[in-house]
Amino acid sequence: MAQKNKNINLIDLGQKTYQEALTIQEHYFNQIIDIKRTNRREQTQVPTENYLLWVEHTPVITLGKSGKDKHLLLDEKQLEEKGIEYYSTNRGGDITFHGPGQIVGYPILDLDNFFTDIHKYLRFLEELIILTLKEYGLTSERSPGETGVWLDVGTPFPRKICAMGVKASRWVTMHGFALNINTDLNYFNYIIPCGIQGKAVTSLAKELGREVLFEEVKSRLIKHFENLFKAKFHQVDY
């Protein structure tokens, strides 16, 4: 078995369209898969790389594998008028919105370097969000049966602050999480977020009553990511 590599290359892509970021994700994802296939075929032990991509998307609505088109409340013409792209994707989950003011994290990890448990992986992603929000004085939690991170679960006013959806093949992950920071929440009126009716969406800025610095949130996310995954991040250029 190849040596476990717990270093993670951190790449900040800035603002990209969904398709641009997906192409970059798939590049690294396929690169890792190819190394694992070669190791198995040739009985070599070349270590695999791990990546975390930061991106802020231009406005886009994406539909996951378990999603339903009826959860999109706009037609093609309305999407075009509002400058919103629309994609069906191969991630898990239902429908969600990505756009300016939102931190999207795409971990492309070889879980053979960490632990081979997708359930644990999703819980760790949720936990790093929960721990980060705690630093802002917010108590967030999981909602039973609903992936992601929420506020005020079990009350009449539950609010989702972070959506998640992942794909994994040969224990290599892609897609990830979208944390609302200074997001224009009006965009979520155009969908039934994650296919869940009667529950609101919120942002860090809305909960705190002020805008929040992206870089501050990212540094806190990285700290908790390193602690949970026992990893070390290294900033690299794309």
N, C-alpha and C positions, 0 to 999 in steps of 0.2 A: 504493500500500500504506500502511496506517495506520502511524503512528510506533510504534516498539517501546517498550513500557513494561516496564521491568525492576523496577518497584516491586511488592512483594507485601504485600497486606493480611493481617495476622496476627490471627486471631480465636480466642480461647480460649473454647470452649463449656462448659468444666467437664464435669460428668457428664450424659450424655444417653442415652436409649434409642437403639437402632440406627435405628429409624424416624424419630425426631426429627432425628438428625444427617443421615440420608439426605435428608430433605425440605429441610434447609438447604443441603446440597451441591447438590441439583438446582436450587434457586433461583439460586445463583450460576452454576452450569454453564450453565443455560438463558439467563441474562442475557447471558453472554459470547457464546454461540452466536447470540443474537438480534442483537447488535451487529455480529457478523461477517457475518451474512446481509444486514443493512441496508446495511453498507458495500459489499458486493458488488453488491447490487441498485441502490443509488442512487449508486454510485461515490463514496462519501464515505470519509473517513479518520479516523473517530472511534476513539481508542485504546481498547483493551480492558483490563479490570482483571485482576489475578491475586490469588489467595487461598491461604492455608494455614489450615486449621481444625485446632485441637487439640481432642481430645475423649477422655474416659474413659468407656467404655460400661458400662452395666449388663450383667449376664451375657447373652451372645448367641452363638449359633453361626451362621455364615453359610456358604453354599454358593455357590461361583463357577460361571461358565458351563461350565467343563470338569469340574466336580465330580460325584461320584456319591453318591446318597442312602445307599448301603451303607456309606459312610465315617462316617456318623452311627451311633453305637453305642447310642443311647437311643431309646425310642419316645415318642410324644406325651405319654403319661401321666407317664413318668419325667422328661421335660423340664419339665413343669408342676410336679411335686413338687420339683424342684431349683431352680425359679425361673429357668430358662434359656429365652430366646426363640430362635426358629429362623427364618431367612430364606434364601430363594434370591435371589441378587443378579445384577446384570449386569456385575460385575467379572470380570476374568480370574482364573485360579487355581482351586483346589479348595476344600476345607473348612477353616475355622479358627475359633478362639474369640477373642472380645473380652470384656474385663471389667475390673473394678477392678484397679488396680495396673499397668495397661498404658497406654502412651502411643500413641494412634492419631493419625496425621497424614494429613489429606486435602488434598493440594495440588490446587487447581483453577486450573490455569495455562493461558493461551493460549500454546502452544509456538511460535506465530509470533513471540512476543516474545523467544524464547530460541533454540531450534533445533528444526527439524521432523524429529525422529528418536526414535521411541518406544523403540527398543532402547537408545539413548544415555540417554534419560530414565530408564529402569529402572536402568541401570548407575549413574547419578548418585545415585538414591535409595539404592541399596545402598551406594555409596561414602560417603555422608554418615553412614550407620549405622556402617560400618567405622571411619571416622575418629573418630567419637564414642566408640565402644567402646575404641579405642586409648588415649584419654585416661584410661580406667579401668584401663589395663594389660592389656586383653584383646586377643588377636590373633584377629580374625574374618575370614571370607572368603566368597566365593561357592562354591556347590556346582554343578558342571557340570550343566546341564540343569534346575536347580531354582532358581527365582526366590526371592530372600530372602537372609538373612545367617545364617551358621552358625559354630560353633566346632568345631575338631578334625575338619575334613573329611579323609577318607582314613584315619582311624583307626577302631578298633572302636567308638568312642564319639562319633560326630558328634551335635551338638545344635543345634537351630534356635532362634535368639533373636529373629528378626524375620521376620514374614511380610509378603508384598506381593501386591497385586492391583490392577490399574488398568483403567480404561476411558478411551477417547479417541474423540472425534468432532470433525471439522473442526479437528484439532490442539488441542482443549480436553480437559484431563484431569479425572478425578475418581477417587474411592476413593484408595488409597495404601498406607501401611505401618502395621504394628502391632508396636511394640517392647516386649517383656516387661521390665518394671522390677521391681516388687514383686508380680508376678502370682501368684495361687494356681494352681500348675501342675497341681493335681489335676483341674481342669476339662478338661485336654487328654486325660485318660483316657477321656473320653466320645466321642472322635472318633479317626479315623486322620488326624492332622494333615497337611493338604495332600495327603492321599491317599498318604502315604509311610510304608510300614510299616518297623519295625525301626530307626527313628531317633527320638531323644528330643527333647524341648523343654526349654529352660532359660530363665532370667531373669537380669538383671543382679544382682539381690539374691542369687540362689543362687550365682552365680559368685564374687561378692565376699564372701559370708558376712555381709552387712549390708543393711539397708534403704537405699535411695538416694533423694535428694530429686528429685522430679519437675521442679521449676523449674530445677535445675542441669542436668539432662539436656536439657531443652528449650532452654536458652540455648546449649548446646554444639551441638545439632542445627541451630539457627538459624545459628550462626557458620559451620558447614561448608556449609550450604545456600547462604548468601550467597556464599561463596567459589567453590563449584562452578558455580552458576548465574549468577554475576556480578550478583547481585540485591541489593536493599535492602528489608528488612522494616520495616513500620510497624504498630504495634499499634493496632487499632481495635475498637470495640464492635460486637457483633451487634445 
